[in-house]
Amino acid sequence: MHHSRYNWRRLLSIVPIIGLVFALTSRAQSAPKEQGRATFQRTCSPCHRTSRITSHRLSHAGWENVVDNMISRGAKATPDEQEQIVGYLTANFGIGTPAPKKAASGARSVPAKMPRAPVLDDSQIARAKQLVKSSGCLSCHRMGGEGSFAGPYLDDVGANNSAKQIRAAMISPREEIAPQNRSVRLATQDGKTVVGKLLNQDGFTVQLIDAPGHLLSFQKADLREFTIITTNSMPSYANKLAPQDLSLLVNYLSTLRGTGQQ
């Protein structure tokens, strides 16, 4: 009896140690995930709404392509940090992972599913790419590593916009630019004026990327103007393209979903 009591006492003394081991193991396993999330938020949130990025479901290669494009557009991350971001996005927002649930208000809502992209043959794709260049799209937008950094990125325009929405934007552009796509105009004390996409700012400095892709940083104390541009400069293409060319261009853009397939 005494021996049995001793064993129980010994077991009870070991239980807290076992619990501590499990806690430390669990914490060690969750550390890379938390680190990846923190790196993702720090790197991506200055230019994007994180909810917009995480609404996608891409493969590991797809997320690598997205991150590479972000780096080419001015996002700052070391190779190790890029791997953390890709790993975090693939694990949590890869193909087959459930879509994030929205808070219900009244009836239960079902996440909207993008329509299937139209299937274009090689000649149609080639013609559409020619239209992108000849219509001046790349003077404001960037696609396939070419063009300007001034406007919204086009390589994933079909991921969150249907063909109907893209057509409406081309025929009747909104007067105001969406907040995430707005640029800023800076004027320095010595008279220099710069326009570009805002990347980051704090109490003392501001960083932006201009249309050619130059990364610029300014001391706020040296600025005499800091203006957010809200007016949309995109022209209407209702009378700039033949109806069949407009339809082809709209259909092509709706196939661009950030996976590097087109």
ABEGO torsion letter per residue (X at the ends): XAAAAAAAAAAAAAAAAAAAAAAAAAAAAAAAAAAAAAAAAAAAAAABBAAAAAABBBBAAAAAAAAAAAAAAGBBBBAAAAAAAAAAAAAAABBGBBBBBBBBBEBBBBBBBBBBBBBBBAAAAAAAAAAAAAAGAAAABBBGGBEBAABBBAAAAAAABBAAAAAAAAABBBABBBAAABBBBBBBAAGBBBBBBBABBBAABBBBBBAAGBBBBBBAAABABBBBBABBABBBAAAABBAAAAAAAAAAAAABAGAGAX
